[in-house]
Each structure stands twice: as structure tokens, then as C-alpha cells.
Amino acid sequence: MNDLRKPAEREPEASAPVHDLTTLITALRASAAERDRAGGHAAREKQWIADAGLLTLAVPCEFGGVGARWRDIYQTIRAIATVDSALAHLLGFQCLQVVSVDVWGRDEQRSRYLGGTVDQRWWWGNAVNPLDTRLVATAMAGGGYRLDGAKGFCSGTRGSQMMTVSAHDPLANQPVFGVVPTARAGITVHDDWDPIGQRQTDSGSVSFDAVRLEPHEVLHRSEAPRATLRTLVSQLVLTNLFVGIAQGALDEARRYVTQYGRPWITSGVTRAADDPYQLQRFGEMRLKAIGAQALADRAADALDGAWQKGFALDAQERAQVALATSEAKVLAHRAALDVSEALFDACGARATGAPHALDRFWRNARVHTLHDPLDYRIRDIGRYALEGTLPDVSLYT
């Protein structure tokens, strides 16, 4: 248990107290453009998120957590994403790792790790990606595994205290899942995340050199319908990031046009806000943003209903949540890209100035919307629309 208490990278004290969501969002917005340009690790801002009490949103009340409903969790993630989708991503993936332990863990593991998240205010990193089989798990005598290799796209690992991990057992030809302290000997978290967007998600690679995964740290992934909701939890994290990006881009466009906007020379009006084409443009942007928001809330409500059923949830009910999730994600995907691009049509050439960093909305959306192909989700929706066939369980549905 001692290594559970040793942080991989100590977070600094917050420079100012941030104890509520409104204050947090204001503080994040103030530095979002500068931090986007700099990239790197947002240690101070992660401390603010912890200070606001958000690390335990998804921890059940029985372990001392908030035990919030999914609609409330996603609305919190979305609100942060309006100003900083990278930090919203970190919070969303914190919730996802908590859920991983909740649905895959035994009672003792749930008590140890979920209770520890509350007591120790752990940040969780993510090294679970079953499609990346470079990390090899070798069974050890007496139980447990030795982990050797690497994983990529490990969101939130830098500065985390705990990490969920997946590896491939070549002898058994199956994945292995577990929990390890990020500071464990043999684990190296690399600072090699340098994309065009989502630059502060700490999504670099992690190397494992003869790392021990003890028997009590091995999680047992279940195929029960309730356990497979984990996939939909993750997909709705991304969906609500997209919705937040769309709403944030609309908000910034509104601020810019009302402060600096000029009507076109042949518009016949004196204010940009009275230009009929601007009104049409903002109307279209709003329709896309609120349409995506409505489907995201609908999917969150469906997930809430399924989550409350627990082990009584059946495969058909679970598939209905998967359909609602895909429908929401498609609309949110489009809204994030479309609104973040239309922002520049609304604001004009001067808005492309680097200090404004308004391009961060599109760049963040573009990076995240490549998570999985939109075409296959539309195919699944089309199958349901045409023949009533619900989506199968997969890594993305």
C-alpha cells in the first residue's frame, strides 16, 4: 500500500483558491490562449480542478464520492470545454478511470481504489488501449504479471498518482487489465505529446520496463451489459467535449463581433450585429450547438437510466444507449467542426491574429474528432433507421 501514497509528480499549490465551477471556468478562460500556445503540463490548473472538488464526481457515494448523475457530470465537463477542452478532457478521463475500477473491480478493489481517490485526491492516468498491443504481459509464478513495452495516447498520465493499464498476454492471447501506481519502478511517463490541438491533455506515451502488476491489482473485465457501459461513458465524454467546443466557439464569436465587429460596406447598416447575413450566420451556429447539446443530454439521460438498473440491465437496453450515444456523437462532431470554422466567417480577418488564439477551437475539435470514423457510426444509425437493428458492442459502441 505504501506506493499508493507516493505521487508520480507532486502538484504545486494553487496560486489562488478555486472552490466552485464558475470561478474555475473564469480562471481557465483567462489563461487558455496562452497555455494553448505553450502546450505542456497544466499542473496549476489541474490543482484548481482538484480544489473545486471535481475529482470524485463519478465515485459512488458509498466510497465517499459525489456519486453524481451522468447528466450532471457531462454538463460539468461540457462547461469546462467551452473555455478549455484539454482540461475538460482530463476531467472526463478521470471519471472514465474511476468507472473502469467501478465496473471491472472486485469489492476489495473498489473499496481500495475508489476510497483512495477520495482520501488521497488521486488524479488517474489512462494507459488502456486494447488496440495497442505493444505492452506485453507475462504471467508470473504465484500470480500477477510483468509488464514490458509501451502504450500511446495515455491521457492524463503525467502528474497522475494512479493509472489504469491494458496489456496483451501473448500466451493466453487475451488482454490483461489492471491498476498500478504511476510512480512504480520501471514506469516512465514521456513528455512527447505535441499535436496541433488538445495540447494539454498529457496524452503522450508511457514505457514499462519489468513493471510488476500484482495479483490484487489485476482487474477482471466483464462482458455483462452494465460493465460494457464503460465504452459509452468514454464516448459521451468525447461527445460533450465536442458540444463544449461548439458552444465555446459561439461564445467567443459573439464576444468578438459585439466588441470589434464591423458591418460589410454594402450592408446598409451601421452595426455588425444588424447585418442580416451575420444574423443568419449566428442563427445557424446556434442551431448546430443547441441541437448537439440536446442529443448529448438525451444520451446522458439514457445512460443514467441504464446505470441505475445495475446488473439488471439487459443487452437490448444497453444497445439503446449505444444508439443514442452514436446519434449524439455524430451531431456533436459536426457542430464542433462547423461552428469553430464559422467563427472566422463571423469575426473576419482580424480575428486570425495569433494573440486571440481563436483557432484553438477548430484545432481541438479536429484532433478529437479523429478518435473514430464518423462513417461507421452513421452506418449503425442507418441500419437502425432502415431495419431496426441496434448497434453491437464494440470498443467504440
C-alpha positions in Angstrom: 0.0 0.0 0.0 2.9 2.4 0.5 3.4 3.1 -3.2 -0.2 4.1 -3.5 0.5 7.2 -1.5 3.6 8.3 -3.4 2.7 10.8 -6.1 4.3 10.4 -9.5 4.7 14.2 -9.8 3.7 16.5 -7.0 1.3 19.2 -8.0 2.1 22.7 -6.8 -0.2 24.6 -4.5 -2.9 26.6 -6.3 -1.9 30.3 -6.7 -5.5 31.3 -5.9 -8.3 29.4 -4.3 -10.8 27.9 -6.8 -13.7 26.3 -5.0 -16.6 26.4 -7.4 -17.2 25.7 -11.1 -18.0 29.2 -12.1 -14.7 30.5 -10.6 -12.8 27.6 -12.2 -14.1 28.4 -15.6 -13.3 32.0 -15.3 -9.8 31.2 -14.2 -9.2 28.7 -17.0 -10.5 31.1 -19.7 -8.1 33.8 -18.6 -5.1 31.7 -19.5 -6.5 29.3 -22.1 -5.0 31.0 -25.2 -1.5 31.4 -23.6 -1.5 27.8 -22.4 -2.6 26.5 -25.7 0.3 28.2 -27.4 2.7 26.9 -24.8 1.4 23.3 -24.5 2.9 21.2 -21.8 1.6 20.1 -18.4 -1.1 22.3 -16.7 -0.2 21.4 -13.2 -1.6 24.6 -11.6 -4.9 24.2 -13.5 -5.2 20.6 -12.6 -4.8 21.6 -8.9 -7.7 24.1 -9.4 -9.9 21.2 -10.7 -9.0 19.2 -7.6 -9.6 22.2 -5.3 -13.1 22.6 -6.9 -13.9 19.0 -5.7 -14.3 17.6 -9.2 -12.0 14.5 -9.0 -14.7 12.4 -7.3 -17.7 13.3 -9.4 -18.0 9.7 -10.6 -17.0 8.0 -7.3 -20.1 6.3 -5.8 -21.4 7.8 -2.5 -20.7 4.6 -0.7 -17.0 5.3 -1.0 -17.3 9.0 0.0 -17.5 10.4 -3.6 -20.0 12.8 -5.1 -21.9 10.0 -6.9 -23.2 12.5 -9.5 -25.7 11.6 -12.2 -24.2 11.3 -15.7 -26.1 14.3 -17.0 -24.6 16.4 -14.3 -21.1 15.0 -14.9 -21.3 15.7 -18.6 -22.7 19.1 -18.1 -19.7 19.9 -15.9 -17.2 18.6 -18.5 -19.0 20.5 -21.2 -19.0 23.7 -19.3 -15.2 23.5 -18.8 -14.8 22.6 -22.5 -16.4 25.9 -23.5 -13.1 27.6 -22.4 -10.6 24.7 -22.3 -11.4 21.4 -23.9 -8.0 20.0 -23.0 -8.6 20.4 -19.2 -12.2 19.1 -19.7 -10.7 16.1 -21.4 -8.5 15.4 -18.3 -11.6 15.6 -16.0 -13.6 13.4 -18.3 -10.9 10.8 -18.4 -10.5 11.0 -14.6 -14.2 10.0 -14.5 -13.6 7.2 -17.0 -10.8 5.6 -15.0 -12.9 5.7 -11.9 -15.7 3.9 -13.8 -13.2 1.3 -15.0 -12.4 0.4 -11.4 -16.1 0.5 -10.5 -17.3 -1.9 -13.2 -14.2 -4.2 -13.5 -13.1 -4.3 -9.9 -13.9 -6.7 -7.1 -15.4 -5.3 -4.0 -12.0 -5.1 -2.3 -10.5 -3.2 -5.3 -13.4 -0.8 -5.5 -13.0 0.0 -1.8 -9.2 0.4 -2.1 -9.1 2.5 -5.2 -12.3 4.4 -5.1 -11.9 5.2 -1.5 -8.3 6.1 -2.1 -9.4 8.6 -4.8 -11.5 10.4 -2.2 -9.0 10.2 0.6 -5.8 10.9 -1.3 -7.3 13.1 -4.1 -5.7 10.9 -6.8 -5.5 12.0 -10.3 -5.9 9.0 -12.6 -4.0 8.4 -15.8 -5.1 6.2 -18.7 -2.9 3.5 -20.4 -5.9 1.4 -21.6 -6.0 1.0 -25.3 -6.6 -2.7 -26.3 -5.8 -1.9 -30.0 -2.2 -1.0 -28.9 -0.7 -4.4 -28.2 2.9 -3.2 -27.8 2.7 -3.7 -24.0 3.3 -7.3 -23.2 2.0 -9.0 -20.0 4.0 -12.1 -18.9 2.4 -14.2 -16.2 4.5 -14.5 -13.1 4.8 -17.5 -10.8 2.4 -17.0 -7.9 0.1 -14.7 -9.8 0.2 -11.3 -11.3 2.2 -10.2 -14.4 5.3 -8.5 -15.6 4.7 -5.6 -18.0 7.2 -4.7 -20.7 6.7 -2.4 -23.7 4.9 0.9 -24.3 1.5 2.4 -24.7 0.5 5.5 -26.6 -2.2 8.2 -26.2 -2.0 7.8 -22.4 -4.2 10.8 -21.4 -3.6 12.3 -18.0 -0.6 10.1 -17.0 1.8 13.0 -16.4 1.1 14.3 -12.9 -1.1 11.4 -12.0 -0.8 9.2 -8.9 -2.6 6.1 -10.3 -3.0 4.6 -13.7 -5.3 2.0 -15.4 -3.5 -0.1 -17.9 -4.1 -2.7 -20.5 -1.5 -5.2 -21.9 -1.5 -8.2 -24.2 -0.8 -11.7 -22.9 0.6 -13.5 -25.9 0.4 -16.9 -24.4 -3.2 -16.7 -23.4 -3.9 -14.4 -26.5 -6.0 -12.1 -24.4 -5.8 -8.6 -22.9 -4.9 -8.0 -19.3 -6.2 -5.0 -17.4 -5.0 -3.6 -14.1 -4.2 -0.7 -11.8 -0.7 0.5 -10.9 0.7 3.5 -9.1 2.2 5.8 -11.7 5.4 6.1 -9.6 6.1 2.3 -9.6 9.6 1.3 -10.5 10.0 0.7 -14.2 7.3 3.1 -15.4 8.4 6.1 -17.4 5.9 8.8 -18.5 7.2 10.5 -21.6 6.7 14.2 -22.4 6.2 13.5 -26.1 2.6 14.8 -26.8 2.8 17.6 -29.4 -0.3 17.7 -31.6 -2.0 20.6 -33.3 -4.8 20.7 -30.7 -5.7 19.3 -27.2 -2.2 20.2 -26.3 -2.5 20.0 -22.5 -4.1 16.6 -22.2 -0.8 14.9 -21.2 -1.6 12.2 -23.8 1.9 11.1 -24.5 3.4 7.6 -24.3 4.4 5.5 -21.3 7.1 2.9 -21.2 7.1 -0.2 -18.9 10.3 -2.0 -18.1 9.8 -5.1 -16.0 6.9 -3.5 -14.1 5.1 -5.7 -11.6 1.3 -6.0 -11.8 0.5 -7.7 -8.5 -2.4 -10.2 -8.3 -4.5 -7.8 -6.3 -4.1 -5.1 -8.9 -5.5 -7.2 -11.8 -8.9 -6.1 -13.0 -11.3 -8.6 -14.5 -13.1 -7.1 -17.5 -16.7 -8.3 -17.6 -18.9 -8.6 -20.7 -22.0 -8.0 -18.6 -24.2 -5.2 -20.1 -23.5 -3.0 -17.1 -19.8 -3.4 -17.4 -19.8 -2.6 -21.2 -21.4 0.8 -20.4 -17.8 1.9 -19.7 -17.4 2.2 -23.5 -20.4 4.5 -23.7 -19.2 6.6 -20.8 -16.0 7.3 -22.7 -17.9 8.1 -26.0 -20.1 10.6 -24.2 -17.0 12.2 -22.6 -15.9 13.0 -26.2 -19.4 13.9 -27.3 -19.6 16.6 -24.6 -16.2 17.9 -25.3 -17.4 18.5 -28.9 -20.6 20.2 -27.6 -18.5 22.4 -25.3 -16.1 23.3 -28.1 -19.1 24.3 -30.3 -20.6 26.4 -27.6 -17.3 28.0 -26.7 -16.6 28.9 -30.3 -20.1 30.5 -30.5 -19.5 32.4 -27.2 -16.1 33.8 -28.4 -17.5 34.7 -31.8 -20.3 36.7 -30.0 -17.8 38.5 -27.8 -15.6 39.4 -30.7 -18.3 40.6 -33.1 -20.1 42.7 -30.4 -16.8 44.3 -29.4 -14.9 44.6 -32.6 -17.2 43.7 -35.5 -17.8 45.9 -38.5 -20.7 45.7 -40.9 -19.9 44.9 -44.5 -19.6 48.1 -46.7 -22.7 47.3 -48.7 -24.8 46.1 -45.8 -26.6 49.4 -45.3 -26.3 49.1 -41.5 -24.1 50.8 -39.0 -23.6 47.9 -36.6 -22.3 44.4 -37.4 -25.0 43.0 -35.1 -27.6 44.4 -37.5 -26.0 42.8 -40.7 -28.7 40.3 -41.9 -26.0 37.8 -43.0 -24.4 37.9 -39.6 -27.7 37.3 -38.0 -28.2 34.3 -40.3 -24.7 33.0 -39.6 -25.2 33.3 -35.8 -28.5 31.6 -36.1 -27.1 28.7 -37.9 -24.2 28.4 -35.4 -26.6 28.4 -32.5 -28.9 25.8 -34.1 -25.9 23.4 -34.5 -24.7 24.0 -31.0 -28.1 23.6 -29.2 -29.0 20.6 -31.4 -25.9 18.8 -30.4 -26.5 19.8 -26.8 -30.0 18.4 -26.9 -28.9 15.0 -28.2 -26.0 14.9 -25.7 -28.4 15.4 -22.8 -30.8 12.8 -24.2 -27.9 10.3 -24.4 -26.8 11.2 -20.9 -30.3 10.6 -19.6 -30.3 7.2 -21.4 -27.0 6.3 -19.8 -28.3 7.4 -16.4 -31.3 5.2 -16.7 -29.2 2.2 -17.7 -26.7 2.8 -15.0 -29.4 2.8 -12.3 -30.5 -0.6 -13.4 -27.2 -2.1 -12.4 -26.8 -5.8 -13.1 -30.5 -6.0 -14.1 -29.6 -4.1 -17.3 -30.1 -6.3 -20.4 -28.3 -6.3 -23.8 -31.2 -4.7 -25.6 -31.4 -1.8 -23.1 -27.7 -1.3 -23.3 -27.9 -1.2 -27.1 -30.5 1.6 -27.0 -28.0 3.7 -25.0 -25.3 2.9 -27.6 -27.6 4.1 -30.4 -28.4 7.3 -28.5 -24.7 7.9 -27.9 -23.8 7.5 -31.6 -26.6 9.8 -32.6 -25.3 12.4 -30.2 -21.7 12.0 -31.1 -22.3 12.4 -34.9 -24.2 15.7 -34.3 -21.7 17.0 -31.8 -18.7 16.1 -34.1 -20.2 18.1 -36.9 -21.2 21.0 -34.6 -17.7 21.3 -33.2 -16.0 21.5 -36.6 -18.7 23.6 -38.3 -19.1 26.2 -35.5 -15.4 26.6 -34.9 -14.8 27.2 -38.6 -17.8 29.5 -39.0 -16.4 31.6 -36.1 -13.9 33.1 -38.6 -16.5 33.9 -41.2 -18.4 35.8 -38.4 -15.3 37.6 -37.0 -13.3 38.4 -40.1 -9.7 38.6 -41.0 -8.5 40.5 -37.9 -9.7 37.6 -35.7 -7.0 35.4 -37.1 -4.4 37.3 -35.1 -2.3 34.8 -33.1 -2.8 36.5 -29.7 -6.6 35.8 -29.9 -5.9 32.1 -30.5 -9.4 31.6 -31.8 -8.2 28.8 -34.0 -7.7 26.6 -30.9 -11.4 25.7 -31.0 -11.1 24.2 -34.5 -7.7 22.6 -33.8 -9.0 21.0 -30.6 -12.1 19.7 -32.4 -10.1 18.4 -35.3 -7.8 16.4 -33.1 -10.5 14.8 -31.1 -13.0 14.2 -33.9 -10.4 11.8 -35.4 -10.9 9.4 -32.5 -13.0 7.0 -34.6 -14.5 7.2 -38.1 -17.9 9.1 -38.3 -18.9 6.9 -41.2 -19.3 3.7 -39.2 -21.5 5.5 -36.6 -23.7 6.8 -39.4 -23.8 3.2 -40.8 -25.0 1.9 -37.5 -27.7 4.7 -37.3 -28.7 3.9 -40.8 -29.2 0.2 -40.0 -31.4 1.1 -37.2 -33.4 3.7 -39.2 -33.9 1.2 -42.0 -34.2 -2.2 -40.3 -34.4 -1.5 -36.6 -31.0 -3.2 -35.9 -29.3 -1.9 -32.8 -25.5 -1.5 -32.6 -23.4 -4.4 -31.4 -21.0 -4.0 -28.5 -17.5 -2.9 -29.7 -14.6 -0.8 -28.5 -16.4 2.3 -29.7 -20.1 1.5 -29.4 
